[in-house]
Amino acid sequence: MGTQQQAREADRRRSDRFAIERELRYRALNKRGGEEAGEGKTLNMSSSGVLFTAGQILRPGRRIELAISWPAQLNNKCALKLVARGRIVRFENGVAAMEIQQYEFRTQSAPGAAASLMGLAKLAVM
């Protein structure tokens, strides 16, 4: 067996990883005290984990929630976000790895959409 093949097999993970760069927001799921939150970008993703940049240290074991802007739209009209919860398994040089424990897709309102809907509601009352 060649050394390249051995290296590939040694690096084999449970799920294929896809290089995808998307904006995200994260927040620590902390029951004690203040909430840590920040922004970053995904570097790669799989069905079981996310590698992303973070502006602050996220210690391994810490539970967090990520909200990732998703490239597809619902019915070609409504923006989506992937909301994933899990735990940090690694942090090094501003890059965190999170193991996904649960996830769901949610609709993402466009900036100003709430104001537009409120304006329509006011017109309907008049």
TORKOL-4160 file (C-alpha; in steps of 0.2 Angstrom, whole numbers, padded with zeros to 4 digits, m for minus):
126
<pt num="1" X="0000" Y="0000" Z="0000"/>
<pt num="2" X="0007" Y="0017" Z="m0005"/>
<pt num="3" X="0010" Y="0031" Z="0008"/>
<pt num="4" X="m0003" Y="0042" Z="m0001"/>
<pt num="5" X="m0016" Y="0029" Z="0000"/>
<pt num="6" X="m0012" Y="0026" Z="0018"/>
<pt num="7" X="m0014" Y="0045" Z="0022"/>
<pt num="8" X="m0031" Y="0045" Z="0013"/>
<pt num="9" X="m0037" Y="0031" Z="0023"/>
<pt num="10" X="m0030" Y="0038" Z="0039"/>
<pt num="11" X="m0039" Y="0054" Z="0036"/>
<pt num="12" X="m0056" Y="0046" Z="0031"/>
<pt num="13" X="m0070" Y="0053" Z="0041"/>
<pt num="14" X="m0088" Y="0048" Z="0044"/>
<pt num="15" X="m0095" Y="0060" Z="0031"/>
<pt num="16" X="m0089" Y="0068" Z="0016"/>
<pt num="17" X="m0084" Y="0087" Z="0018"/>
<pt num="18" X="m0088" Y="0100" Z="0006"/>
<pt num="19" X="m0079" Y="0116" Z="0004"/>
<pt num="20" X="m0092" Y="0130" Z="0006"/>
<pt num="21" X="m0090" Y="0147" Z="0012"/>
<pt num="22" X="m0106" Y="0155" Z="0019"/>
<pt num="23" X="m0108" Y="0169" Z="0032"/>
<pt num="24" X="m0114" Y="0163" Z="0049"/>
<pt num="25" X="m0118" Y="0169" Z="0067"/>
<pt num="26" X="m0114" Y="0159" Z="0082"/>
<pt num="27" X="m0119" Y="0160" Z="0100"/>
<pt num="28" X="m0114" Y="0149" Z="0115"/>
<pt num="29" X="m0128" Y="0140" Z="0123"/>
<pt num="30" X="m0122" Y="0144" Z="0141"/>
<pt num="31" X="m0134" Y="0142" Z="0156"/>
<pt num="32" X="m0123" Y="0151" Z="0168"/>
<pt num="33" X="m0121" Y="0170" Z="0165"/>
<pt num="34" X="m0118" Y="0180" Z="0149"/>
<pt num="35" X="m0120" Y="0175" Z="0131"/>
<pt num="36" X="m0106" Y="0174" Z="0120"/>
<pt num="37" X="m0110" Y="0178" Z="0102"/>
<pt num="38" X="m0100" Y="0182" Z="0086"/>
<pt num="39" X="m0099" Y="0181" Z="0067"/>
<pt num="40" X="m0088" Y="0170" Z="0055"/>
<pt num="41" X="m0088" Y="0160" Z="0039"/>
<pt num="42" X="m0089" Y="0142" Z="0036"/>
<pt num="43" X="m0074" Y="0134" Z="0028"/>
<pt num="44" X="m0081" Y="0117" Z="0025"/>
<pt num="45" X="m0096" Y="0107" Z="0031"/>
<pt num="46" X="m0102" Y="0089" Z="0031"/>
<pt num="47" X="m0118" Y="0081" Z="0038"/>
<pt num="48" X="m0109" Y="0078" Z="0055"/>
<pt num="49" X="m0099" Y="0094" Z="0057"/>
<pt num="50" X="m0094" Y="0112" Z="0052"/>
<pt num="51" X="m0077" Y="0120" Z="0051"/>
<pt num="52" X="m0078" Y="0139" Z="0053"/>
<pt num="53" X="m0069" Y="0155" Z="0058"/>
<pt num="54" X="m0073" Y="0163" Z="0074"/>
<pt num="55" X="m0068" Y="0180" Z="0082"/>
<pt num="56" X="m0066" Y="0173" Z="0099"/>
<pt num="57" X="m0059" Y="0158" Z="0108"/>
<pt num="58" X="m0072" Y="0144" Z="0108"/>
<pt num="59" X="m0066" Y="0130" Z="0120"/>
<pt num="60" X="m0068" Y="0112" Z="0116"/>
<pt num="61" X="m0084" Y="0105" Z="0124"/>
<pt num="62" X="m0093" Y="0121" Z="0123"/>
<pt num="63" X="m0111" Y="0119" Z="0116"/>
<pt num="64" X="m0115" Y="0132" Z="0103"/>
<pt num="65" X="m0128" Y="0136" Z="0090"/>
<pt num="66" X="m0124" Y="0141" Z="0072"/>
<pt num="67" X="m0135" Y="0151" Z="0060"/>
<pt num="68" X="m0128" Y="0149" Z="0042"/>
<pt num="69" X="m0136" Y="0158" Z="0028"/>
<pt num="70" X="m0140" Y="0144" Z="0015"/>
<pt num="71" X="m0137" Y="0146" Z="m0004"/>
<pt num="72" X="m0154" Y="0139" Z="m0009"/>
<pt num="73" X="m0171" Y="0147" Z="m0007"/>
<pt num="74" X="m0188" Y="0139" Z="m0002"/>
<pt num="75" X="m0199" Y="0139" Z="m0018"/>
<pt num="76" X="m0186" Y="0150" Z="m0026"/>
<pt num="77" X="m0193" Y="0165" Z="m0016"/>
<pt num="78" X="m0189" Y="0163" Z="0003"/>
<pt num="79" X="m0171" Y="0164" Z="0010"/>
<pt num="80" X="m0166" Y="0150" Z="0021"/>
<pt num="81" X="m0154" Y="0148" Z="0035"/>
<pt num="82" X="m0147" Y="0132" Z="0043"/>
<pt num="83" X="m0148" Y="0132" Z="0062"/>
<pt num="84" X="m0136" Y="0119" Z="0069"/>
<pt num="85" X="m0133" Y="0115" Z="0087"/>
<pt num="86" X="m0118" Y="0105" Z="0094"/>
<pt num="87" X="m0102" Y="0106" Z="0103"/>
<pt num="88" X="m0084" Y="0112" Z="0099"/>
<pt num="89" X="m0072" Y="0098" Z="0096"/>
<pt num="90" X="m0057" Y="0109" Z="0091"/>
<pt num="91" X="m0051" Y="0127" Z="0091"/>
<pt num="92" X="m0035" Y="0133" Z="0084"/>
<pt num="93" X="m0029" Y="0150" Z="0077"/>
<pt num="94" X="m0046" Y="0157" Z="0075"/>
<pt num="95" X="m0054" Y="0141" Z="0067"/>
<pt num="96" X="m0067" Y="0131" Z="0076"/>
<pt num="97" X="m0073" Y="0113" Z="0072"/>
<pt num="98" X="m0091" Y="0109" Z="0078"/>
<pt num="99" X="m0099" Y="0092" Z="0079"/>
<pt num="100" X="m0117" Y="0094" Z="0074"/>
<pt num="101" X="m0129" Y="0086" Z="0086"/>
<pt num="102" X="m0145" Y="0093" Z="0079"/>
<pt num="103" X="m0150" Y="0104" Z="0065"/>
<pt num="104" X="m0165" Y="0112" Z="0056"/>
<pt num="105" X="m0169" Y="0124" Z="0041"/>
<pt num="106" X="m0178" Y="0140" Z="0045"/>
<pt num="107" X="m0184" Y="0154" Z="0034"/>
<pt num="108" X="m0174" Y="0170" Z="0035"/>
<pt num="109" X="m0183" Y="0186" Z="0033"/>
<pt num="110" X="m0175" Y="0199" Z="0021"/>
<pt num="111" X="m0169" Y="0215" Z="0029"/>
<pt num="112" X="m0184" Y="0227" Z="0030"/>
<pt num="113" X="m0196" Y="0213" Z="0027"/>
<pt num="114" X="m0204" Y="0216" Z="0044"/>
<pt num="115" X="m0206" Y="0234" Z="0041"/>
<pt num="116" X="m0214" Y="0231" Z="0024"/>
<pt num="117" X="m0227" Y="0219" Z="0032"/>
<pt num="118" X="m0231" Y="0232" Z="0045"/>
<pt num="119" X="m0234" Y="0245" Z="0032"/>
<pt num="120" X="m0246" Y="0233" Z="0023"/>
<pt num="121" X="m0255" Y="0230" Z="0039"/>
<pt num="122" X="m0257" Y="0248" Z="0042"/>
<pt num="123" X="m0264" Y="0251" Z="0024"/>
<pt num="124" X="m0276" Y="0236" Z="0027"/>
<pt num="125" X="m0283" Y="0245" Z="0043"/>
<pt num="126" X="m0286" Y="0261" Z="0034"/>
